[in-house]
């Protein structure tokens, strides 16, 4: 009798852990899902993102999902332009759900969101999810979803499918221009604060190096970031700027004479170069994580990366390089 009571208590506790973290999308048990995987290379044992995908696939299916394709989150979240391309492909394939798998050094997390059919991909960072110390415990918790509700997703893949979008489905590289924009001295340059409501990079919240940061830490990083950016701008940028901390439409920004937005992207150098229509480097540097800045012209949806490739692992160096190259 005591054993039965203990079992029921543990079962209720586990269900509470799952249901307490957000709300599961209605289409989870009746709709295709794309899975985006982010893996910390420093986590042990060492696993590639594809190996992590293989480890979670059966559990996602047991939970009732229909995971039709797996992608590395870092490649999808490279930039708003790249996300737009992926969103178009997901929409064509009638995807209804996004599953985010994040493996960190001491934590494994699985989150589920409704697909927004927009470049944002997911509606917010407050999503249904489970977290545990390792893959085994996380997938075990997630599998319990299938015990609570019947699924209509019956014809599912036995093994994970790793897909890529081809050149006919992409337009991101066509939007990037390897030159400088005109009229920077006439209109304001908008500076988006990372982590603010003006930022569109919701997917980046679930990258292995970003997930789990506290609100206090984000605010502290924003303050340090703003101070650092101001210092670089004073030295390298003589024109007007405007800090963007709240979401505003393009029409509102243009009305306030903000026609340009400074955009920061971060990722593997080879991935960034390829996404911007450039030939990736072949040496070891191509695999390093770098920061690249570019300017988005709102009125024509044009993206200016500058005449010189100036990415760098240090964002301060990358920003200084980019602003200096604007004068060329």
C-alpha positions in Angstrom: 0.0 0.0 0.0 2.8 2.4 0.9 4.6 1.5 -2.3 1.4 2.3 -4.4 1.0 5.7 -2.7 4.7 6.5 -3.3 4.3 5.5 -6.9 1.2 7.7 -7.4 3.0 10.6 -5.7 6.0 10.3 -8.0 3.8 10.0 -11.0 1.8 13.1 -10.1 5.0 15.0 -9.3 6.4 14.1 -12.8 3.2 15.2 -14.6 3.3 18.4 -12.6 6.9 19.1 -13.7 5.8 18.7 -17.3 2.6 20.6 -17.3 3.8 23.5 -15.1 6.2 24.7 -17.8 4.1 26.4 -20.4 1.3 25.0 -22.5 1.5 22.3 -25.2 0.3 23.5 -28.7 -3.1 22.0 -29.7 -1.5 20.7 -33.0 1.2 18.7 -31.2 -0.8 15.4 -31.5 -2.1 16.2 -34.9 0.5 17.9 -37.1 4.0 17.7 -38.5 6.9 19.0 -36.4 10.3 20.3 -37.3 13.0 19.7 -34.7 15.8 22.3 -34.2 18.8 21.0 -32.3 21.5 23.0 -30.4 24.4 21.1 -28.8 27.2 22.5 -26.7 30.5 20.9 -28.0 31.9 21.0 -24.5 29.1 18.7 -23.1 30.2 15.2 -22.2 30.0 12.6 -23.6 30.8 14.4 -26.9 27.9 14.1 -29.3 27.2 15.9 -32.6 23.8 17.5 -33.1 22.8 14.6 -35.4 23.7 12.1 -32.7 21.6 14.0 -30.2 18.7 14.0 -32.8 19.0 10.3 -33.2 18.9 9.9 -29.4 15.7 11.8 -29.0 13.8 10.8 -32.1 12.0 7.7 -30.7 11.0 9.5 -27.6 9.5 12.3 -29.5 7.5 9.8 -31.5 6.5 7.9 -28.3 5.3 11.2 -26.9 2.9 11.6 -29.9 4.8 14.0 -32.2 5.4 13.7 -35.9 9.0 14.9 -36.4 9.4 15.1 -40.1 12.8 16.9 -40.3 15.8 17.8 -38.1 18.0 20.9 -38.5 20.8 22.4 -36.5 19.3 25.4 -34.7 22.4 27.6 -35.2 22.1 27.4 -39.0 18.4 28.3 -39.0 18.9 31.2 -36.5 21.8 32.8 -38.3 19.8 35.9 -39.4 16.2 37.1 -40.0 16.7 36.6 -43.7 17.8 33.0 -43.3 14.9 32.4 -40.9 12.5 33.8 -43.5 13.8 31.2 -46.0 13.3 28.3 -43.6 9.9 29.6 -42.6 8.8 29.5 -46.2 10.0 25.9 -46.6 8.2 24.9 -43.3 5.0 26.5 -44.5 5.1 24.8 -47.9 5.5 21.4 -46.1 2.5 22.2 -43.8 4.5 22.1 -40.6 2.5 23.0 -37.5 4.9 22.5 -34.6 8.5 23.4 -33.8 10.4 21.2 -31.3 13.6 22.7 -29.8 16.2 20.4 -28.3 19.0 22.1 -26.3 21.9 20.1 -24.9 24.1 22.0 -22.4 27.0 20.9 -20.2 24.8 20.1 -17.2 21.2 20.2 -18.7 19.1 18.8 -21.5 15.9 20.6 -22.5 13.1 19.9 -24.9 10.5 22.6 -25.8 7.5 22.7 -28.1 6.0 25.7 -29.9 3.4 26.4 -32.5 4.9 27.3 -35.9 4.1 31.0 -36.5 4.5 30.8 -40.4 6.7 33.9 -40.1 10.4 34.6 -39.9 10.2 34.5 -36.1 9.4 30.7 -36.4 8.2 30.6 -32.8 5.7 32.9 -31.0 7.7 33.6 -27.8 10.3 32.2 -25.5 7.8 31.1 -22.9 7.1 27.6 -24.2 6.0 24.2 -23.0 9.1 22.2 -22.1 10.9 19.8 -19.9 14.5 19.9 -18.6 16.7 17.4 -16.9 20.3 16.7 -16.1 20.9 14.4 -19.1 19.3 13.1 -22.3 17.9 9.9 -20.7 16.0 11.7 -18.0 14.7 14.5 -20.3 13.4 12.1 -23.0 11.9 9.9 -20.3 9.9 12.8 -19.0 8.9 13.9 -22.5 7.7 10.3 -23.4 5.0 10.6 -20.6 3.1 13.0 -22.9 2.0 10.0 -25.0 0.5 8.4 -21.9 -1.9 11.3 -21.3 -3.5 11.7 -24.8 -4.0 9.7 -27.9 -2.1 10.9 -31.0 -3.4 11.2 -34.5 0.2 11.2 -35.8 0.4 7.6 -37.0 2.5 7.5 -40.1 5.8 8.7 -38.6 9.4 8.3 -39.6 11.3 5.4 -37.9 14.6 7.3 -38.0 15.4 11.1 -37.9 15.6 12.7 -41.3 18.2 15.4 -41.8 17.2 17.9 -44.5 18.6 21.0 -46.0 16.9 23.6 -48.2 18.3 24.0 -51.7 19.2 27.1 -53.7 15.7 27.3 -55.3 14.2 27.7 -51.8 16.5 30.4 -50.6 16.6 34.1 -51.2 18.6 35.3 -48.2 22.0 35.4 -50.0 20.3 37.5 -52.8 19.4 40.2 -50.3 22.9 40.7 -48.9 24.9 43.3 -50.7 28.7 43.5 -50.4 28.8 47.3 -50.3 27.8 50.2 -48.1 24.4 51.9 -48.0 24.0 55.6 -49.0 22.4 58.4 -47.0 23.6 57.3 -43.5 24.2 61.0 -42.8 20.6 61.8 -43.6 18.7 59.2 -41.6 19.0 57.6 -38.2 20.7 54.2 -37.6 18.6 52.1 -35.2 20.5 50.0 -32.6 18.5 47.0 -31.4 19.3 45.9 -27.8 19.7 42.2 -27.6 17.1 40.6 -25.4 14.7 43.5 -25.8 11.2 43.2 -27.2 12.6 44.9 -30.4 14.8 41.8 -31.1 13.3 39.2 -33.5 15.8 36.5 -32.6 13.5 34.4 -30.4 15.1 31.1 -31.6 18.5 32.2 -30.3 17.0 32.0 -26.7 17.2 28.2 -27.1 20.8 28.1 -28.3 23.0 26.1 -25.9 25.0 29.2 -24.9 21.9 31.3 -24.3 19.2 29.1 -22.7 18.7 29.5 -19.0 20.1 33.0 -18.5 18.2 34.9 -15.8 16.4 38.2 -16.3 19.0 39.9 -14.1 21.9 38.6 -16.1 20.3 39.6 -19.4 19.7 43.2 -18.0 23.3 43.4 -16.8 24.6 42.2 -20.2 22.4 44.7 -22.0 23.8 47.5 -19.8 27.3 46.4 -20.5 26.5 45.9 -24.2 25.0 49.4 -24.5 28.0 51.0 -22.8 30.4 49.1 -25.0 28.5 50.0 -28.2 28.3 53.6 -27.2 32.1 53.7 -26.8 32.7 52.2 -30.2 30.1 54.5 -31.9 31.6 57.6 -30.4 35.0 56.7 -32.0 33.8 55.3 -35.3 30.2 56.6 -36.2 29.6 60.3 -36.7 25.9 60.2 -37.6 22.6 60.0 -35.7 21.5 56.8 -33.9 18.4 55.7 -32.0 18.3 52.9 -29.4 15.5 50.4 -30.0 14.3 48.6 -26.9 10.6 48.2 -27.7 9.0 46.6 -30.7 8.0 49.1 -33.4 6.7 48.6 -36.9 8.8 49.5 -40.0 6.2 52.2 -40.7 6.7 53.7 -37.3 10.5 53.6 -37.5 10.5 55.3 -41.0 8.1 57.9 -39.7 10.7 58.7 -37.0 13.4 58.9 -39.6 15.0 55.6 -38.7 15.6 54.0 -42.1 18.5 51.9 -41.2 18.9 49.1 -38.6 22.2 47.8 -37.3 22.0 44.0 -37.2 24.3 41.7 -35.3 24.5 38.0 -36.2 26.6 35.3 -34.7 27.5 31.8 -35.9 30.2 29.7 -37.6 32.1 31.8 -40.0 31.6 29.5 -42.9 27.8 29.3 -42.3 27.6 33.1 -42.1 29.6 33.7 -45.3 27.6 31.1 -47.2 24.2 32.6 -46.0 25.4 36.0 -47.2 26.3 34.8 -50.7 30.1 34.7 -50.1 32.5 31.9 -50.7 33.3 30.3 -47.3 36.9 30.1 -46.1 38.5 26.8 -46.4 41.0 27.1 -43.5 40.4 26.2 -39.9 39.1 29.7 -39.2 35.9 28.9 -41.1 34.7 26.8 -38.2 35.2 29.5 -35.5 32.2 31.3 -34.0 32.2 34.9 -35.0 30.1 38.0 -34.9 29.2 39.9 -38.0 27.4 43.2 -38.3 25.3 44.5 -41.3 22.8 47.3 -42.0 19.2 46.7 -43.0 17.6 49.3 -45.2 13.9 49.2 -44.2 12.4 50.9 -47.3 13.9 48.4 -49.7 14.6 45.3 -47.6 18.2 45.5 -48.6 21.0 44.1 -46.4 24.4 45.7 -46.6 27.4 43.7 -45.3 30.0 46.1 -46.5 32.8 45.8 -49.1 35.2 43.9 -46.8 34.6 40.8 -44.7 35.1 42.0 -41.2 33.7 39.4 -38.8 35.5 38.6 -35.6 35.0 36.4 -32.5 35.1 39.6 -30.4 31.9 41.7 -31.0 33.8 44.9 -30.2 36.4 44.2 -32.9 33.7 43.2 -35.4 31.7 46.3 -34.8 34.7 48.6 -35.0 35.8 46.9 -38.2 32.4 47.2 -39.7 31.9 50.9 -38.8 35.4 51.8 -40.2 34.6 50.0 -43.4 31.4 52.1 -43.8 33.7 55.0 -44.6 35.2 53.2 -47.6 
